Amino acid sequence: MTVQQYDGIGEAFEGFKALPVIRYGEVPSVLELVGDVTGRSVLDLACGTGFYSRELKRRGAADVFGVDISSEMIAAARSIEARDPLGLRYEVGDVAELKPFDTPFDLALGVQCLNYAGSREELDRMCARIHRSLVPGGTFHVFAQNPDYAFDCASLETYGFRCEPTGEQNELGPLVRVTALLDPEPISILGTALRREVYEEALTAAGFSDIEWIPLHVSEEGLRTHGEEYWADLLAHPPLVLLRCRA
């Protein structure tokens, strides 16, 4: 399901980063969550077209390796790398089947990654493979749908997207359709809003500890550009959340 959703989008996926909630919410929140990467090695999981791979390399990461299940996404990431070389490496791969690395990474980033697990067994394998890929004490940073979101914010379109339950559930949580309101054509992606205890149980079983939930925030630039009132609904009913844990 995930491959079919993302294949064919290609570099159009870069347009997501221009949406207000992404530009002023997701991106600054994720970069603050990850923190200083100077001299560190980074595993970028579900890297898409490599947006965060490039950002972290520009911020001083010594080595960044991006993995995505979509060959079209990786092709787009490699095309961008060819036009503006940063020394990034990309590979098509399923996070649930990550191969062992000769040298483990200092940190891993999973932006909208674990929420594409189709079952608890697949989620457990994803978490175990990620844990195996990190040095002892390495950190794993997650950005995904907020498990506590009640789909009760009426004005998400103001921020560039819709977040709608399909009415179906699997063993991990409710299925959710997220639509990015891009011009000229919106793009919809189907995933799962994993329950909070599902995240915590799977990560703990894989060997992670110090699990910390961190709320989405809006950057100072976003507040200056749109004003505090503009962001009130989003911050009162945040549909997205961050999580950090330690291997």
Accessible surface in RSA format (square Angstrom, percent):
REM  Atomic radii and reference values for relative SASA: ProtOr
REM  Chains: A
REM  Algorithm: Lee & Richards
REM  Probe-radius: 1.40
REM  Slices: 20
REM RES _ NUM      All-atoms   Total-Side   Main-Chain    Non-polar    All polar
REM                ABS   REL    ABS   REL    ABS   REL    ABS   REL    ABS   REL
RES MET A   1   121.83  63.1  79.38  52.5  42.45 101.1  63.28  53.8  58.55  77.6
RES THR A   2    22.22  15.8  20.36  20.6   1.86   4.4  14.82  19.9   7.40  11.2
RES VAL A   3    51.55  33.9  51.42  46.6   0.12   0.3  51.42  44.7   0.12   0.3
RES GLN A   4   150.93  84.4 129.53  94.7  21.41  51.0  45.88  97.7 105.05  79.7
RES GLN A   5    38.58  21.6  20.89  15.3  17.69  42.1  25.90  55.1  12.68   9.6
RES TYR A   6    24.98  11.7  24.98  14.2   0.00   0.0  15.36  11.5   9.62  11.9
RES ASP A   7    47.29  33.1  34.01  33.9  13.28  31.4  16.29  38.3  31.00  30.9
RES GLY A   8    73.82  91.0   0.00   N/A  73.82  91.0  39.67 108.9  34.15  76.5
RES ILE A   9    24.23  13.8  13.09   9.8  11.13  26.8  17.15  12.3   7.08  19.2
RES GLY A  10    15.18  18.7   0.00   N/A  15.18  18.7  15.18  41.7   0.00   0.0
RES GLU A  11    69.20  39.7  56.81  43.0  12.39  29.5  29.00  56.1  40.20  32.8
RES ALA A  12    55.86  51.4  37.45  57.8  18.41  41.9  50.50  71.1   5.36  14.2
RES PHE A  13    34.67  17.3  34.63  21.4   0.05   0.1  34.63  21.0   0.05   0.1
RES GLU A  14    50.43  29.0  42.24  32.0   8.19  19.5  25.59  49.5  24.84  20.3
RES GLY A  15    27.80  34.3   0.00   N/A  27.80  34.3  24.91  68.4   2.89   6.5
RES PHE A  16    26.16  13.1  26.16  16.2   0.00   0.0  26.16  15.9   0.00   0.0
RES LYS A  17    32.57  15.9  26.49  16.3   6.08  14.5  16.54  14.9  16.03  17.1
RES ALA A  18    74.81  68.8  55.13  85.1  19.68  44.8  59.28  83.5  15.53  41.1
RES LEU A  19    16.68   9.3  15.96  11.4   0.72   1.8  16.68  11.7   0.00   0.0
RES PRO A  20    30.28  22.1  29.64  27.0   0.64   2.3  30.28  25.0   0.00   0.0
RES VAL A  21     1.44   0.9   1.44   1.3   0.00   0.0   1.44   1.2   0.00   0.0
RES ILE A  22    18.16  10.3  18.16  13.5   0.00   0.0  18.16  13.1   0.00   0.0
RES ARG A  23   124.04  52.1 114.33  58.3   9.71  23.1  22.73  31.1 101.31  61.4
RES TYR A  24    12.74   5.9  12.74   7.2   0.00   0.0   5.43   4.1   7.31   9.0
RES GLY A  25     0.00   0.0   0.00   N/A   0.00   0.0   0.00   0.0   0.00   0.0
RES GLU A  26     6.50   3.7   6.50   4.9   0.00   0.0   0.00   0.0   6.50   5.3
RES VAL A  27    19.72  13.0  19.72  17.9   0.00   0.0  19.72  17.1   0.00   0.0
RES PRO A  28    27.76  20.2  19.76  18.0   8.00  29.1  25.25  20.9   2.51  15.6
RES SER A  29     3.71   3.1   0.67   0.9   3.04   7.0   0.97   2.1   2.75   3.8
RES VAL A  30     0.15   0.1   0.15   0.1   0.00   0.0   0.15   0.1   0.00   0.0
RES LEU A  31    18.88  10.5  12.02   8.6   6.86  17.2  12.38   8.7   6.50  17.5
RES GLU A  32   125.35  72.0 103.73  78.5  21.62  51.5  45.78  88.5  79.57  65.0
RES LEU A  33     9.21   5.1   1.13   0.8   8.08  20.3   6.12   4.3   3.10   8.3
RES VAL A  34     9.04   6.0   0.00   0.0   9.04  21.8   0.00   0.0   9.04  24.5
RES GLY A  35    36.33  44.8   0.00   N/A  36.33  44.8  27.71  76.0   8.62  19.3
RES ASP A  36   109.33  76.6  84.91  84.5  24.42  57.8  46.42 109.2  62.92  62.7
RES VAL A  37     1.00   0.7   0.31   0.3   0.69   1.7   0.31   0.3   0.69   1.9
RES THR A  38    94.91  67.5  78.09  79.2  16.82  40.1  62.48  83.9  32.43  49.0
RES GLY A  39    54.15  66.8   0.00   N/A  54.15  66.8  28.86  79.2  25.29  56.6
RES ARG A  40    76.66  32.2  76.41  39.0   0.25   0.6  24.81  33.9  51.85  31.4
RES SER A  41    22.20  18.8  21.59  28.8   0.61   1.4  17.83  38.0   4.37   6.1
RES VAL A  42     0.00   0.0   0.00   0.0   0.00   0.0   0.00   0.0   0.00   0.0
RES LEU A  43     0.00   0.0   0.00   0.0   0.00   0.0   0.00   0.0   0.00   0.0
RES ASP A  44     3.14   2.2   3.14   3.1   0.00   0.0   0.00   0.0   3.14   3.1
RES LEU A  45     0.25   0.1   0.00   0.0   0.25   0.6   0.00   0.0   0.25   0.7
RES ALA A  46    30.42  28.0  16.53  25.5  13.89  31.6  18.16  25.6  12.25  32.5
RES CYS A  47    11.14   8.4   0.00   0.0  11.14  26.2   2.74   6.9   8.41   9.1
RES GLY A  48     4.51   5.6   0.00   N/A   4.51   5.6   4.51  12.4   0.00   0.0
RES THR A  49     1.05   0.7   0.63   0.6   0.42   1.0   0.00   0.0   1.05   1.6
RES GLY A  50     0.00   0.0   0.00   N/A   0.00   0.0   0.00   0.0   0.00   0.0
RES PHE A  51    39.26  19.6  38.50  23.8   0.76   2.0  38.50  23.3   0.76   2.2
RES TYR A  52     9.58   4.5   8.90   5.1   0.68   1.8   8.90   6.7   0.68   0.8
RES SER A  53     0.27   0.2   0.27   0.4   0.00   0.0   0.27   0.6   0.00   0.0
RES ARG A  54    14.99   6.3  14.99   7.6   0.00   0.0   1.73   2.4  13.26   8.0
RES GLU A  55    39.05  22.4  39.02  29.5   0.03   0.1   1.30   2.5  37.75  30.8
RES LEU A  56     1.50   0.8   1.50   1.1   0.00   0.0   1.50   1.1   0.00   0.0
RES LYS A  57    51.09  24.9  42.25  25.9   8.84  21.1   6.59   5.9  44.51  47.4
RES ARG A  58   128.83  54.1  90.12  45.9  38.72  92.2  54.12  74.0  74.71  45.3
RES ARG A  59   128.95  54.1 108.78  55.4  20.18  48.0  38.27  52.3  90.68  55.0
RES GLY A  60    32.63  40.2   0.00   N/A  32.63  40.2  25.37  69.6   7.26  16.3
RES ALA A  61     3.50   3.2   0.00   0.0   3.50   8.0   0.00   0.0   3.50   9.3
RES ALA A  62    65.56  60.3  36.04  55.6  29.52  67.2  45.32  63.8  20.23  53.6
RES ASP A  63    43.54  30.5  42.75  42.5   0.79   1.9  21.07  49.6  22.47  22.4
RES VAL A  64     0.43   0.3   0.31   0.3   0.12   0.3   0.31   0.3   0.12   0.3
RES PHE A  65    11.93   6.0  11.93   7.4   0.00   0.0  11.93   7.2   0.00   0.0
RES GLY A  66     0.17   0.2   0.00   N/A   0.17   0.2   0.00   0.0   0.17   0.4
RES VAL A  67     1.94   1.3   1.94   1.8   0.00   0.0   1.94   1.7   0.00   0.0
RES ASP A  68    11.90   8.3  11.42  11.4   0.48   1.1   0.72   1.7  11.18  11.2
RES ILE A  69    58.73  33.4  50.60  37.7   8.12  19.6  50.60  36.4   8.12  22.0
RES SER A  70     0.00   0.0   0.00   0.0   0.00   0.0   0.00   0.0   0.00   0.0
RES SER A  71    56.65  47.9  51.81  69.2   4.84  11.1  33.62  71.6  23.03  32.3
RES GLU A  72    80.75  46.4  79.20  59.9   1.55   3.7   8.76  17.0  71.98  58.8
RES MET A  73     1.19   0.6   1.19   0.8   0.00   0.0   1.19   1.0   0.00   0.0
RES ILE A  74     0.72   0.4   0.72   0.5   0.00   0.0   0.72   0.5   0.00   0.0
RES ALA A  75    53.94  49.6  43.81  67.6  10.13  23.0  49.01  69.0   4.94  13.1
RES ALA A  76     7.95   7.3   2.81   4.3   5.14  11.7   7.39  10.4   0.56   1.5
RES ALA A  77     0.25   0.2   0.00   0.0   0.25   0.6   0.00   0.0   0.25   0.7
RES ARG A  78   118.97  50.0 114.18  58.2   4.79  11.4  44.87  61.3  74.10  44.9
RES SER A  79    45.27  38.3  37.10  49.5   8.18  18.8  25.77  54.9  19.51  27.3
RES ILE A  80    19.32  11.0  19.32  14.4   0.00   0.0  19.32  13.9   0.00   0.0
RES GLU A  81    25.72  14.8  24.85  18.8   0.87   2.1  18.99  36.7   6.74   5.5
RES ALA A  82    79.08  72.7  48.39  74.7  30.69  69.8  58.38  82.2  20.71  54.9
RES ARG A  83   153.61  64.5 116.66  59.5  36.95  88.0  74.65 102.0  78.96  47.9
RES ASP A  84    67.50  47.3  65.82  65.5   1.68   4.0  22.20  52.2  45.31  45.2
RES PRO A  85    98.71  71.9  79.17  72.2  19.55  71.1  79.45  65.6  19.27 119.7
RES LEU A  86    44.61  24.8  30.01  21.5  14.60  36.7  38.12  26.8   6.49  17.5
RES GLY A  87    54.26  66.9   0.00   N/A  54.26  66.9  38.29 105.1  15.97  35.8
RES LEU A  88    14.73   8.2   0.38   0.3  14.35  36.1   0.38   0.3  14.35  38.6
RES ARG A  89   112.82  47.4 108.87  55.5   3.95   9.4  62.91  86.0  49.91  30.2
RES TYR A  90    15.48   7.2   1.80   1.0  13.68  35.6   1.41   1.1  14.07  17.3
RES GLU A  91    57.73  33.1  57.73  43.7   0.00   0.0  19.67  38.0  38.06  31.1
RES VAL A  92    67.60  44.5  50.73  45.9  16.87  40.7  50.73  44.1  16.87  45.8
RES GLY A  93    19.88  24.5   0.00   N/A  19.88  24.5  19.76  54.2   0.12   0.3
RES ASP A  94    48.32  33.8  41.64  41.4   6.68  15.8  12.78  30.1  35.53  35.4
RES VAL A  95    11.50   7.6   9.42   8.5   2.08   5.0   9.42   8.2   2.08   5.6
RES ALA A  96     0.52   0.5   0.52   0.8   0.00   0.0   0.52   0.7   0.00   0.0
RES GLU A  97    98.45  56.5  78.60  59.5  19.85  47.3  38.06  73.6  60.39  49.3
RES LEU A  98    10.95   6.1   6.60   4.7   4.34  10.9   9.28   6.5   1.67   4.5
RES LYS A  99   106.96  52.2  99.66  61.1   7.30  17.4  65.44  58.9  41.51  44.2
RES PRO A 100    91.67  66.8  77.91  71.0  13.76  50.0  79.14  65.3  12.53  77.9
RES PHE A 101    40.95  20.5  17.84  11.1  23.11  60.1  20.71  12.6  20.24  57.9
RES ASP A 102   156.46 109.6 116.44 115.9  40.03  94.6  39.90  93.9 116.57 116.3
RES THR A 103   101.54  72.2  93.35  94.6   8.19  19.5  64.39  86.5  37.15  56.2
RES PRO A 104    48.53  35.4  44.96  41.0   3.57  13.0  45.25  37.4   3.28  20.4
RES PHE A 105     7.62   3.8   7.62   4.7   0.00   0.0   7.62   4.6   0.00   0.0
RES ASP A 106    39.27  27.5  39.24  39.1   0.03   0.1   3.62   8.5  35.66  35.6
RES LEU A 107     0.00   0.0   0.00   0.0   0.00   0.0   0.00   0.0   0.00   0.0
RES ALA A 108     0.00   0.0   0.00   0.0   0.00   0.0   0.00   0.0   0.00   0.0
RES LEU A 109     0.24   0.1   0.24   0.2   0.00   0.0   0.24   0.2   0.00   0.0
RES GLY A 110     0.40   0.5   0.00   N/A   0.40   0.5   0.15   0.4   0.25   0.6
RES VAL A 111    17.47  11.5  13.15  11.9   4.31  10.4  13.15  11.4   4.31  11.7
RES GLN A 112    40.49  22.6  37.99  27.8   2.50   5.9  23.73  50.5  16.76  12.7
RES CYS A 113     3.94   3.0   1.48   1.6   2.46   5.8   0.90   2.3   3.03   3.3
RES LEU A 114     1.08   0.6   0.70   0.5   0.38   0.9   0.70   0.5   0.38   1.0
RES ASN A 115     0.98   0.7   0.80   0.8   0.18   0.4   0.30   0.7   0.68   0.7
RES TYR A 116    34.80  16.2  22.85  13.0  11.94  31.1  16.02  12.0  18.77  23.1
RES ALA A 117     2.01   1.9   0.00   0.0   2.01   4.6   0.12   0.2   1.90   5.0
RES GLY A 118    49.20  60.7   0.00   N/A  49.20  60.7  30.51  83.7  18.69  41.8
RES SER A 119    32.46  27.4  32.46  43.3   0.00   0.0  25.38  54.0   7.09   9.9
RES ARG A 120    63.44  26.6  63.44  32.3   0.00   0.0  29.34  40.1  34.11  20.7
RES GLU A 121   101.91  58.5  95.57  72.3   6.34  15.1  67.48 130.5  34.43  28.1
RES GLU A 122    43.18  24.8  43.18  32.7   0.00   0.0   5.70  11.0  37.47  30.6
RES LEU A 123     0.41   0.2   0.41   0.3   0.00   0.0   0.41   0.3   0.00   0.0
RES ASP A 124    49.75  34.8  46.82  46.6   2.93   6.9  22.15  52.1  27.60  27.5
RES ARG A 125    64.39  27.0  63.09  32.2   1.30   3.1  34.83  47.6  29.56  17.9
RES MET A 126     9.69   5.0   9.69   6.4   0.00   0.0   9.09   7.7   0.60   0.8
RES CYS A 127     0.30   0.2   0.30   0.3   0.00   0.0   0.00   0.0   0.30   0.3
RES ALA A 128    41.37  38.0  35.70  55.1   5.67  12.9  36.75  51.7   4.62  12.2
RES ARG A 129    58.19  24.4  58.13  29.6   0.06   0.1   1.93   2.6  56.26  34.1
RES ILE A 130     0.00   0.0   0.00   0.0   0.00   0.0   0.00   0.0   0.00   0.0
RES HIS A 131    51.28  28.0  49.17  34.2   2.11   5.4  36.23  37.3  15.05  17.5
RES ARG A 132   112.22  47.1  87.97  44.8  24.24  57.7  60.74  83.0  51.48  31.2
RES SER A 133     2.24   1.9   0.55   0.7   1.69   3.9   1.69   3.6   0.55   0.8
RES LEU A 134    10.42   5.8   0.00   0.0  10.42  26.2   0.00   0.0  10.42  28.0
RES VAL A 135    41.84  27.5  41.84  37.9   0.00   0.0  41.84  36.4   0.00   0.0
RES PRO A 136   131.96  96.2 105.94  96.6  26.02  94.6 113.00  93.3  18.96 117.8
RES GLY A 137    32.34  39.9   0.00   N/A  32.34  39.9  21.95  60.2  10.39  23.3
RES GLY A 138     1.76   2.2   0.00   N/A   1.76   2.2   1.76   4.8   0.00   0.0
RES THR A 139    11.94   8.5  11.94  12.1   0.00   0.0  10.77  14.5   1.16   1.8
RES PHE A 140     0.01   0.0   0.01   0.0   0.00   0.0   0.01   0.0   0.00   0.0
RES HIS A 141     3.90   2.1   3.90   2.7   0.00   0.0   0.22   0.2   3.68   4.3
RES VAL A 142     3.59   2.4   3.55   3.2   0.04   0.1   3.59   3.1   0.00   0.0
RES PHE A 143     0.65   0.3   0.65   0.4   0.00   0.0   0.65   0.4   0.00   0.0
RES ALA A 144     1.34   1.2   1.34   2.1   0.00   0.0   1.34   1.9   0.00   0.0
RES GLN A 145    13.81   7.7  13.70  10.0   0.12   0.3   5.00  10.6   8.81   6.7
RES ASN A 146    16.38  11.3  13.83  13.4   2.55   6.1   0.00   0.0  16.38  15.8
RES PRO A 147    28.78  21.0   1.18   1.1  27.61 100.3   1.70   1.4  27.08 168.3
RES ASP A 148    92.11  64.5  64.00  63.7  28.11  66.5  33.98  80.0  58.13  58.0
RES TYR A 149    21.80  10.2   6.94   3.9  14.86  38.7   9.19   6.9  12.61  15.6
RES ALA A 150    68.51  63.0  41.89  64.7  26.61  60.5  49.67  69.9  18.84  49.9
RES PHE A 151    59.95  30.0  31.55  19.5  28.40  73.9  32.65  19.8  27.30  78.1
RES ASP A 152    82.42  57.7  52.60  52.4  29.82  70.5  37.70  88.7  44.72  44.6
RES CYS A 153    15.22  11.5   0.63   0.7  14.59  34.3   2.24   5.7  12.98  14.0
RES ALA A 154   110.36 101.5  65.27 100.7  45.10 102.6  76.65 107.9  33.71  89.3
RES SER A 155    31.35  26.5  25.88  34.5   5.47  12.6  30.92  65.8   0.43   0.6
RES LEU A 156     8.85   4.9   7.50   5.4   1.35   3.4   7.50   5.3   1.35   3.6
RES GLU A 157    94.52  54.3  81.78  61.9  12.74  30.3  27.69  53.6  66.83  54.6
RES THR A 158    68.76  48.9  45.23  45.9  23.53  56.1  35.26  47.4  33.50  50.6
RES TYR A 159     2.62   1.2   2.62   1.5   0.00   0.0   0.00   0.0   2.62   3.2
RES GLY A 160     8.35  10.3   0.00   N/A   8.35  10.3   8.15  22.4   0.20   0.5
RES PHE A 161     9.59   4.8   9.59   5.9   0.00   0.0   9.59   5.8   0.00   0.0
RES ARG A 162    79.82  33.5  78.63  40.1   1.19   2.8  22.09  30.2  57.73  35.0
RES CYS A 163    13.66  10.3   2.69   3.0  10.97  25.8   0.00   0.0  13.66  14.7
RES GLU A 164    69.07  39.7  68.61  51.9   0.46   1.1  27.94  54.0  41.13  33.6
RES PRO A 165    67.47  49.2  49.86  45.5  17.60  64.0  49.86  41.2  17.60 109.4
RES THR A 166    39.01  27.7   6.40   6.5  32.60  77.7  12.03  16.2  26.98  40.8
RES GLY A 167    75.13  92.7   0.00   N/A  75.13  92.7  40.49 111.1  34.65  77.6
RES GLU A 168   105.78  60.7  99.96  75.6   5.83  13.9  36.42  70.5  69.36  56.6
RES GLN A 169   128.38  71.8  95.94  70.1  32.44  77.2  31.52  67.1  96.85  73.5
RES ASN A 170    44.18  30.5  28.32  27.4  15.86  38.2  32.24  77.6  11.94  11.5
RES GLU A 171   102.85  59.1  78.46  59.4  24.40  58.1  45.10  87.2  57.76  47.2
RES LEU A 172     0.59   0.3   0.59   0.4   0.00   0.0   0.59   0.4   0.00   0.0
RES GLY A 173     0.00   0.0   0.00   N/A   0.00   0.0   0.00   0.0   0.00   0.0
RES PRO A 174    34.32  25.0  34.32  31.3   0.00   0.0  34.32  28.3   0.00   0.0
RES LEU A 175    30.55  17.0  30.45  21.8   0.09   0.2  30.45  21.4   0.09   0.2
RES VAL A 176     1.26   0.8   0.91   0.8   0.35   0.8   0.91   0.8   0.35   0.9
RES ARG A 177    97.61  41.0  97.61  49.8   0.00   0.0  17.34  23.7  80.27  48.6
RES VAL A 178    31.34  20.6  30.49  27.6   0.85   2.0  30.49  26.5   0.85   2.3
RES THR A 179     3.96   2.8   3.96   4.0   0.00   0.0   2.12   2.9   1.83   2.8
RES ALA A 180     1.87   1.7   1.68   2.6   0.18   0.4   1.68   2.4   0.18   0.5
RES LEU A 181    51.58  28.7  32.24  23.1  19.34  48.6  32.97  23.2  18.61  50.1
RES LEU A 182    26.96  15.0  18.33  13.1   8.63  21.7  20.60  14.5   6.35  17.1
RES ASP A 183   140.27  98.3 106.89 106.4  33.38  78.9  39.70  93.4 100.57 100.3
RES PRO A 184   132.31  96.4 103.90  94.7  28.41 103.3 104.42  86.2  27.89 173.3
RES GLU A 185   126.34  72.5 121.75  92.1   4.59  10.9  36.45  70.5  89.89  73.4
RES PRO A 186    67.67  49.3  54.68  49.8  12.99  47.2  54.79  45.2  12.88  80.0
RES ILE A 187    30.22  17.2  26.97  20.1   3.25   7.8  30.10  21.7   0.11   0.3
RES SER A 188    56.41  47.7  33.08  44.1  23.33  53.7  20.40  43.4  36.00  50.4
RES ILE A 189     9.96   5.7   8.59   6.4   1.38   3.3   9.25   6.7   0.72   1.9
RES LEU A 190    39.33  21.9  38.30  27.4   1.03   2.6  38.30  26.9   1.03   2.8
RES GLY A 191     5.27   6.5   0.00   N/A   5.27   6.5   3.42   9.4   1.84   4.1
RES THR A 192     4.92   3.5   4.63   4.7   0.29   0.7   0.07   0.1   4.85   7.3
RES ALA A 193     7.72   7.1   6.08   9.4   1.64   3.7   6.20   8.7   1.51   4.0
RES LEU A 194     0.20   0.1   0.00   0.0   0.20   0.5   0.00   0.0   0.20   0.5
RES ARG A 195    88.93  37.3  86.95  44.3   1.98   4.7  45.39  62.0  43.54  26.4
RES ARG A 196    75.94  31.9  74.16  37.8   1.78   4.2  40.18  54.9  35.77  21.7
RES GLU A 197    82.44  47.3  81.17  61.4   1.26   3.0  42.17  81.6  40.26  32.9
RES VAL A 198     4.98   3.3   4.98   4.5   0.00   0.0   4.98   4.3   0.00   0.0
RES TYR A 199     2.87   1.3   2.17   1.2   0.71   1.8   2.40   1.8   0.48   0.6
RES GLU A 200    60.54  34.8  59.62  45.1   0.92   2.2  15.59  30.2  44.95  36.7
RES GLU A 201    88.67  50.9  80.39  60.8   8.29  19.7  39.04  75.5  49.63  40.5
RES ALA A 202     0.67   0.6   0.15   0.2   0.52   1.2   0.15   0.2   0.52   1.4
RES LEU A 203     0.25   0.1   0.25   0.2   0.00   0.0   0.25   0.2   0.00   0.0
RES THR A 204    83.23  59.2  73.88  74.9   9.35  22.3  61.53  82.6  21.70  32.8
RES ALA A 205    82.25  75.6  38.74  59.8  43.51  99.0  51.55  72.6  30.70  81.3
RES ALA A 206    19.32  17.8   0.71   1.1  18.61  42.3   7.89  11.1  11.43  30.3
RES GLY A 207    40.47  49.9   0.00   N/A  40.47  49.9  25.69  70.5  14.77  33.1
RES PHE A 208     5.64   2.8   0.00   0.0   5.64  14.7   0.00   0.0   5.64  16.1
RES SER A 209    57.67  48.7  52.25  69.7   5.42  12.5  41.69  88.8  15.98  22.4
RES ASP A 210   103.48  72.5  75.97  75.6  27.51  65.1  34.27  80.6  69.21  69.0
RES ILE A 211    47.65  27.1  16.67  12.4  30.98  74.7  16.67  12.0  30.98  84.1
RES GLU A 212    83.05  47.7  79.58  60.2   3.48   8.3  30.57  59.1  52.48  42.8
RES TRP A 213    51.04  20.5  28.37  13.7  22.67  53.2  28.61  15.3  22.43  36.4
RES ILE A 214    38.85  22.1  38.49  28.7   0.36   0.9  38.66  27.8   0.18   0.5
RES PRO A 215    97.38  71.0  91.25  83.2   6.13  22.3  94.09  77.7   3.29  20.4
RES LEU A 216     9.66   5.4   0.00   0.0   9.66  24.3   0.00   0.0   9.66  26.0
RES HIS A 217    61.15  33.4  59.77  41.5   1.37   3.5  45.37  46.8  15.77  18.4
RES VAL A 218    12.45   8.2   0.97   0.9  11.48  27.7   0.97   0.8  11.48  31.1
RES SER A 219    21.36  18.1  17.12  22.8   4.24   9.8  19.93  42.4   1.43   2.0
RES GLU A 220   119.78  68.8 115.90  87.7   3.89   9.3  52.23 101.0  67.55  55.2
RES GLU A 221    80.30  46.1  78.34  59.3   1.96   4.7  21.13  40.9  59.17  48.3
RES GLY A 222     0.00   0.0   0.00   N/A   0.00   0.0   0.00   0.0   0.00   0.0
RES LEU A 223    44.97  25.0  39.24  28.1   5.73  14.4  39.66  27.9   5.31  14.3
RES ARG A 224   176.61  74.2 141.48  72.1  35.13  83.6  77.71 106.2  98.90  59.9
RES THR A 225    77.77  55.3  42.81  43.4  34.96  83.3  40.10  53.9  37.67  56.9
RES HIS A 226    69.61  38.0  43.90  30.5  25.71  65.8  34.88  36.0  34.73  40.4
RES GLY A 227    29.52  36.4   0.00   N/A  29.52  36.4  28.60  78.5   0.92   2.1
RES GLU A 228   133.93  76.9 122.67  92.8  11.26  26.8  40.74  78.8  93.19  76.1
RES GLU A 229   158.33  90.9 140.69 106.4  17.64  42.0  59.25 114.6  99.08  80.9
RES TYR A 230    52.93  24.7  36.14  20.6  16.80  43.7  44.16  33.2   8.78  10.8
RES TRP A 231     0.26   0.1   0.26   0.1   0.00   0.0   0.26   0.1   0.00   0.0
RES ALA A 232    53.90  49.6  43.16  66.6  10.74  24.4  50.53  71.2   3.37   8.9
RES ASP A 233    65.33  45.8  64.23  63.9   1.10   2.6   5.21  12.3  60.12  60.0
RES LEU A 234     0.00   0.0   0.00   0.0   0.00   0.0   0.00   0.0   0.00   0.0
RES LEU A 235    77.73  43.3  57.67  41.3  20.06  50.4  58.29  40.9  19.44  52.3
RES ALA A 236    70.10  64.5  35.33  54.5  34.77  79.1  46.61  65.6  23.49  62.2
RES HIS A 237    66.98  36.6  62.23  43.3   4.75  12.1  37.34  38.5  29.64  34.5
RES PRO A 238    34.28  25.0  33.85  30.9   0.43   1.5  33.85  27.9   0.43   2.6
RES PRO A 239     1.00   0.7   0.28   0.3   0.72   2.6   0.28   0.2   0.72   4.5
RES LEU A 240    11.15   6.2  10.71   7.7   0.44   1.1  10.71   7.5   0.44   1.2
RES VAL A 241    13.55   8.9  13.01  11.8   0.54   1.3  13.01  11.3   0.54   1.5
RES LEU A 242     1.41   0.8   1.13   0.8   0.29   0.7   1.41   1.0   0.00   0.0
RES LEU A 243     1.52   0.8   1.52   1.1   0.00   0.0   1.52   1.1   0.00   0.0
RES ARG A 244    67.89  28.5  67.89  34.6   0.00   0.0  15.88  21.7  52.01  31.5
RES CYS A 245     1.48   1.1   0.00   0.0   1.48   3.5   1.48   3.7   0.00   0.0
RES ARG A 246   102.71  43.1 102.71  52.4   0.00   0.0  25.74  35.2  76.97  46.6
RES ALA A 247    25.06  23.0   1.61   2.5  23.45  53.3  12.85  18.1  12.21  32.3
END  Absolute sums over single chains surface
CHAIN  1 A    10552.8       8139.5       2413.3       5624.6       4928.3
END  Absolute sums over all chains
TOTAL         10552.8       8139.5       2413.3       5624.6       4928.3
